[in-house]
């Protein structure tokens, strides 16, 4: 795929359109951001790859308290054109990160799963909202890693590495992207948008499938909420 990065307002327009459809409430591009109902907004963060199909997205729950209520993440897409690739990146973000954020707003179990602080499938001491799990790949086992991720909860395996890893006491985003095949693989965990080496190594050590032919990848996102704010 060749092409120039899309203009910021075009990307934000894609974000606003998809969030409007997902929430059933109007989002629009205004003043350099995608503005949603109430205090909600999405901004484009600092790009750290330079690739036209890579997006850094900052979801802000309260624009008046952005430093405390921003959940940052990044996503990449693929396609024959930049527009198609960016559209896939936005969809991937919405199906994983966005699903956890929408569940935080609605608190009704329709967009993501909840794990209480003491749940064996969660993270000790935290209420966790586990967003969707997307996958893509090639070959007969293109969905092998995604299917594995659906059947195996990640947080208990990442918990030892994530201990004392958080810079604030609420609304921590944890993104996991992993997979590969044909001799190569990737295992990446990002906490609050930043690469976390120990958790990434823990993810790489798990027994998810490594296809001998083709490739298979999965992506998911977990939002950690301080137990005292689990009903926020």
KAPE-V199927 format. One record per residue. N is the residue number from 1. PHI is phi in whole degrees, -180 to 180 (* if undefined). D_LAST is the distance of its C-alpha to the last C-alpha in whole Angstrom. Layout:
BEGIN
[[N/PHI/D_LAST] [N/PHI/D_LAST]]
END
This chain:
BEGIN
[[1/*/42] [2/-114/43] [3/147/42] [4/-88/40] [5/-60/36] [6/-71/35] [7/-61/34] [8/-55/31] [9/-66/30] [10/-69/32] [11/-64/29] [12/-62/26] [13/-63/28] [14/-64/28] [15/-62/24] [16/-62/23] [17/-63/26] [18/-72/24] [19/-69/20] [20/-61/22] [21/-68/23] [22/-70/20] [23/-93/18] [24/71/21] [25/-136/20] [26/-76/22] [27/-118/22] [28/-146/25] [29/-89/26] [30/-153/27] [31/55/28] [32/79/27] [33/-149/24] [34/-90/22] [35/-102/21] [36/-107/18] [37/-66/17] [38/63/15] [39/-100/14] [40/-79/14] [41/-160/17] [42/-128/19] [43/-118/22] [44/-86/25] [45/-83/25] [46/-67/28] [47/-72/30] [48/-115/31] [49/-128/34] [50/83/35] [51/-76/36] [52/-65/35] [53/-98/33] [54/-105/31] [55/-125/27] [56/-107/25] [57/-120/22] [58/-111/19] [59/-91/16] [60/-111/14] [61/-77/11] [62/-142/12] [63/-63/16] [64/-80/17] [65/-134/15] [66/-60/16] [67/-62/17] [68/-94/13] [69/-124/12] [70/-99/14] [71/-114/15] [72/-99/18] [73/-159/21] [74/-133/24] [75/-153/26] [76/-128/30] [77/-132/32] [78/-138/35] [79/168/38] [80/-74/41] [81/-129/40] [82/-61/37] [83/-60/36] [84/-66/35] [85/-66/34] [86/-66/31] [87/-59/30] [88/-68/30] [89/-63/28] [90/-64/25] [91/-64/25] [92/-61/25] [93/-62/22] [94/-67/20] [95/-74/21] [96/-116/20] [97/-62/17] [98/-61/17] [99/-65/16] [100/-68/13] [101/-69/12] [102/-65/12] [103/-66/11] [104/-59/7] [105/-73/8] [106/-93/10] [107/55/9] [108/-127/12] [109/77/14] [110/-86/16] [111/-109/16] [112/-159/15] [113/-97/16] [114/-107/13] [115/-125/15] [116/-69/14] [117/-55/15] [118/-98/18] [119/-70/19] [120/-63/22] [121/-91/21] [122/-109/18] [123/-117/18] [124/-52/19] [125/86/16] [126/-128/13] [127/-84/11] [128/-118/12] [129/-111/12] [130/-96/16] [131/-73/17] [132/-67/20] [133/-122/24] [134/-106/26] [135/-154/30] [136/-160/33] [137/171/37] [138/-136/40] [139/87/43] [140/-65/43] [141/-110/40] [142/-60/38] [143/-106/35] [144/-64/35] [145/-71/33] [146/-61/30] [147/-64/31] [148/-63/31] [149/-65/28] [150/-67/26] [151/-93/28] [152/-130/27] [153/-74/24] [154/-90/24] [155/-55/21] [156/-59/24] [157/-77/27] [158/-89/25] [159/-54/23] [160/-60/26] [161/-73/27] [162/-86/23] [163/-59/23] [164/62/23] [165/-97/22] [166/-102/19] [167/-91/19] [168/-146/16] [169/-99/14] [170/-160/10] [171/53/10] [172/-104/14] [173/-93/15] [174/-124/18] [175/-108/21] [176/-120/24] [177/-132/27] [178/-156/30] [179/144/34] [180/149/37] [181/142/41] [182/51/44] [183/92/44] [184/-138/41] [185/-153/37] [186/-133/34] [187/-143/31] [188/-133/29] [189/-117/25] [190/-118/23] [191/-115/21] [192/54/19] [193/88/22] [194/-107/24] [195/-61/27] [196/-114/26] [197/-65/30] [198/-64/30] [199/-67/27] [200/-64/29] [201/-65/32] [202/-63/30] [203/-65/29] [204/-64/33] [205/-81/34] [206/-77/33] [207/-96/35] [208/-70/34] [209/-64/37] [210/-121/39] [211/-60/41] [212/-76/45] [213/-130/45] [214/73/43] [215/-136/39] [216/-149/36] [217/-132/32] [218/-137/29] [219/-139/25] [220/-150/22] [221/-145/19] [222/-126/16] [223/-104/12] [224/-98/12] [225/-122/9] [226/-56/10] [227/-52/10] [228/-71/9] [229/-120/5] [230/-66/6] [231/-102/4] [232/-66/0]]
END
